[in-house]
């Protein structure tokens, strides 16, 4: 990873390239330039007060003669954990709920229709530690756990579809754990859930210590704003995983993740864009930001005490749907 003063590829390019060269480099790297959204000033003010960044972009579609365009505004959230990893579990979850609630309020001001949070958003991404406690205590029911109930209230209040990736405890099957995303309708009803199909076994990230590959296939959820699917984290490395969601009818595929830049940063933009192009759909990739420090040395691998989750968002699109993205 580059030093802390290096914020992003875009910032580096804008700092060192003349405008004409910058436009050409961005065209080659990213394709057609996207239009920046004119978001409300009070949204930026609230984001500044809440200490998070806000951006918005629009992907246009060609005008048709017989069909009016469908415009869908999607919110993608990347947030840091507000409390240290050794704080009491209940306090960590409560702090994350409060932070996400403030972020969702801003998303609502921006007119977001569908919002997706990062992988296992209610906890530190502690699956590199191999420790059972306290990390498994963050697991909860996908159907009626406190986080799903919290998200149901947000969805109904803001008329917004919520994609909430959590660590699931399957109480009906012996408290088995799963890496799960819960999809909640804008009416507040739980539409269903999907589970992580591919589990990494790379270095410290051998997540099969906690959960195994999902058993729900490649479900697609019909919402008021379009058909959506969730390809959780490591599934982005598998082209056929994206393909199956597309074959099943997904128009937008979310990819909530948690990984470190040294492992995957060079792959994120390529994989998400390739998936969008190959499967004729929108892809929305999300990672964590900030650093998470764990109280004990990892029980395998290199023994480092911290895992750094570096920010990256990559997406592309094709087709008739007009997608507008609000990045938080």
QUITAMO-V489153 format. One record per pair of residues at least 12 apart in sequence whose C-alpha atoms are under 10 Angstrom apart, sorted by the first residue. I is the first residue (numbers start at 1). J is the second residue. Records with the same first field share a line. If there is no record, write none. Layout:
I->J  J
This chain:
1->260  261  262  263  265  308  310
2->261  262
7->310  311
8->310  311  312
9->312
10->22  26
13->25  26
14->26
29->269  270
30->269  270  273  314  315  316
31->273  316
32->59  316
33->57  58  59
34->56  57  58  59  60  324
35->56  57  58  59  60  324
36->55  56  57  58  59  324  325  326
37->55  56  57  58  110  324  325  326
38->55  56  57  58  110
39->54  55  56  57  109  110  111  326
40->106  109  110  111
41->109  110
42->106  109  110
43->103  105  106  107  108  109  110
44->106  109  110
45->106
46->102  103  105  106  109
47->102  103  105  106  107  328
50->99  102  103  106
52->78  79  80  99  103  328
53->77  78  79  327  328
54->77  103  106  107  110  326  327  328
55->75  76  325  326  327  328
56->73  74  75  76  110  324  325  326  327  328
57->73  74  323  324  325  326  327
58->71  72  73  74  322  323  324  325  326
59->71  282  316  317  318  319  321  322  323  324  325
60->317  318  319  320  321  322  323  324
61->317  318  319  320  321  322  323
62->319  320  321  322
63->320
64->320
67->320
68->320
69->320  321  322
70->225  226  320  321  322  323
71->113  225  226  320  321  322  323  324
72->111  112  113  114  225  226  321  322  323  324  325
73->107  110  111  112  113  114  115  225  322  323  324  325  326
74->107  110  111  112  113  114  115  116  160  161  225  252  284  323  324  325  326  327
75->103  104  107  108  110  111  112  113  114  115  116  117  160  161  162  284  324  325  326  327  328
76->107  112  114  115  116  117  118  163  254  255  256  284  285  286  287  313  325  326  327  328
77->100  103  104  107  115  116  117  118  121  256  285  286  287  288  313  326  327  328
78->100  116  117  118  119  121  256  257  258  286  287  288  289  290  310  311  312  313  327  328
79->96  99  100  103  117  118  121  286  287  288  289  290  311  328
80->96  99  118  121  123  124  288  289  290  291  292  309  311
81->93  95  96  99  121  122  123  124  125  288  289  290  291  292
82->95  96  98  99  124  290  292
83->95  96  123  124  292
84->124  291  292  293  294  295
85->123  124  125  126  134  135  292  293  294  295
86->124  134  293  294  295  296
88->134
89->122  123  134  135  136  137  138
90->137  138
92->122  123  124  138
93->121  122  123  124  138  146  147
94->122  146  147
95->122
96->121  122  123
97->121  122  146  147  150  151
100->117  121  122  151  154
101->150  151  154
103->328
104->117  151  154  155  158  160  162  328
105->154  157  158
106->326  328
107->158  160  326  327  328
108->154  155  157  158  159  160
109->158
110->325  326
111->158  159  160  324  326
112->158  159  160  161  324  325  326
113->155  158  159  160  161  162  186  224  225  226  324
114->155  159  160  161  162  163  184  185  186  223  224  225  226  228  325
115->155  160  161  162  163  164  254  325  326  327
116->161  162  163  164  165  181  183  230  254  255  256  284  285  286
117->162  163  164  165  166  181  254  255  256  257  286  287  288  328
118->163  164  165  166  181  232  233  254  255  256  257  258  285  286  287  288  289
119->164  165  166  167  179  180  181  196  232  233  255  256  257  258  259  286  287  288
120->138  139  164  165  166  167  168  179  180  181  232  256  257  258  288
121->147  164  165  166  167  256  257  258  288
122->138  139  147  164  165  166  167
123->135  136  137  138  139  166  167
124->138  258  288  291  292  293  294  307
125->258  259  288  292  293  294  307  308  309
126->205  207  292  293  294  298  306  307
127->204  205  206  207  208  209  210  211  298
128->202  203  204  205  206  207  209  210  294  298  299  300  301  303  306  307
129->204  205  206  207  209  294  295  296  297  298  299  300  301  303  304  305  306  307
130->204  205  206  207  208  209  210  298  299  300
131->209  210  296  298  299
132->209  210
135->167  210
136->167  168  169  177  210
137->167  169
138->166  167  168  169
139->166  167  168  169  170  175  176  177  178  179
140->166  167  168  169  170  171  175  177  178
141->166  167  168  169  170  171  172  175  177  182
142->164  165  166  167  168  169  170  171  178  180  181  182  183  190  192  193  194
143->168  170  182  183  184  189  190  191  192  193
144->190
145->168  169
147->164  165  166  182
148->162  163  164  165  166  182  183  184  188  189  190
149->184  188  189  190
150->188
151->163  164  182  183  184  185  188  189  190
152->183  184  185  186  187  188  189  190
153->184  186  187  188  189
154->184  186  187  188
155->184  185  186  187  188  189
156->184  185  186  187  188  189
157->186  187  188
158->186  187  188
159->185  186  187  188
160->184  185  186  187  188  223  224  225
161->183  184  185  186  187  188  189  190  191  223  224  225
162->181  182  183  184  185  186  188  190
163->181  182  183  184  185  193  228  229  230  254  256
164->180  181  182  183  184  193  256
165->179  180  181  182  183  193  194  195  196  230  232  256  257
166->178  179  180  181  182  195
167->179  180  181  195  210  211
168->180  181  182  195  211
176->210  211  212
177->210  211  212
178->194  195  196  208  210  211  212  213  214  215
179->194  195  196  197  199  207  210  211  212  213  214  232  233
180->193  194  195  196  197  214  230  232
181->193  194  195  196  229  230  231  232  256
182->194  195  230
183->220  221  223  228  229  230
184->221  223
185->221  222  223  224  225
186->223  224  225
187->223  224
191->221  222  223
192->219  220  221
193->216  219  220  221  229  230
194->214  215  216  217  218  219  220  221  229  230  231  232
195->212  213  214  215  216  217  218  219  230  231  232
196->211  212  213  214  215  216  217  218  230  231  232  233  234  235
197->212  213  214  215  216  217  218  231  232  233  234  235  236  238  241
198->212  213  214  231  232  233  234  235  236  237  238  241
199->211  212  213  214  232  233  234  235
200->212  213  233  234  235
201->234
202->263  301
203->263  300  301  302
204->298  299  300  301  302  303  304  307
205->259  300  301
206->300  301
217->241  244  245
218->230  231  241  242  243  244  245  246  247  248  250
219->231  244  245  248  249  250
220->244  245  246  247  248  249  250  251  252  253
221->248  249  250  251
222->249  250  251
226->249  250  251  252  321
227->246  248  249  250  251  252  253
228->245  246  248  249  250  251  252  253  254  281  282  283
229->242  245  246  248  249  250  251  252  253  254  255  283
230->242  245  250  252  253  254  255  256  283  284  285
231->245  253  254  255  256  257  283  284  285
232->253  254  255  256  257  258  285  286
233->254  255  256  257  258  259  285  286  287
234->255  256  257  258  259  264
235->255  256  257
236->254  255  256  257  267  268  271  272  275  285
237->264  267  268  271  272  275
238->271  275
239->271  272  274  275  278  279
240->275  279
241->275
242->255  271  272  274  275  276  278  279  281  283
243->275  276  278  279  280
244->279
245->279  281
246->275  276  278  279  280  281  282
247->279
249->281
250->279  280  281  282  283
251->276  279  280  281  282  283  317  318  319  321
252->276  280  281  282  283  284  317  321  323
253->272  275  276  281  282  283  284  285  315
254->272  282  283  284  285  286  315
255->272  283  284  285  286  287  313  314  315
256->284  285  286  287  288
257->285  286  287  288  309
258->286  287  288  289  308  309  310  311
259->286  287  288  289  307  308  309  310  311  312
260->287  288  289  291  307  308  309  310  311
261->287  308  309  310  311  312
262->308  309  310
264->310  312
265->310  311  312  313
266->312
267->314
268->285  286  287  312  313  314  315
269->285  312  313  314  315  316
270->314  315  316
271->283  285  314  315
272->284  285  313  314  315  316  317
273->285  314  315  316  317
274->315  316  317
275->315  316  317
276->315  316  317  318  319
277->316  317  318  319
278->318
279->317  318
280->316  317  318  319
281->316  317  318  319  320  321
282->315  316  317  318  319  321  322  323
283->314  315  316  317  318
284->313  314  315  316  317  325
285->312  313  314  315  316
286->311  312  313  314  315  327
287->309  310  311  312  313  314
288->308  309  310  311  312  313
289->308  309  310  311  312
290->307  308  309  310  311
291->306  307  308  309  310
292->305  306  307  308  309
293->305  306  307  308
294->306  307
313->327
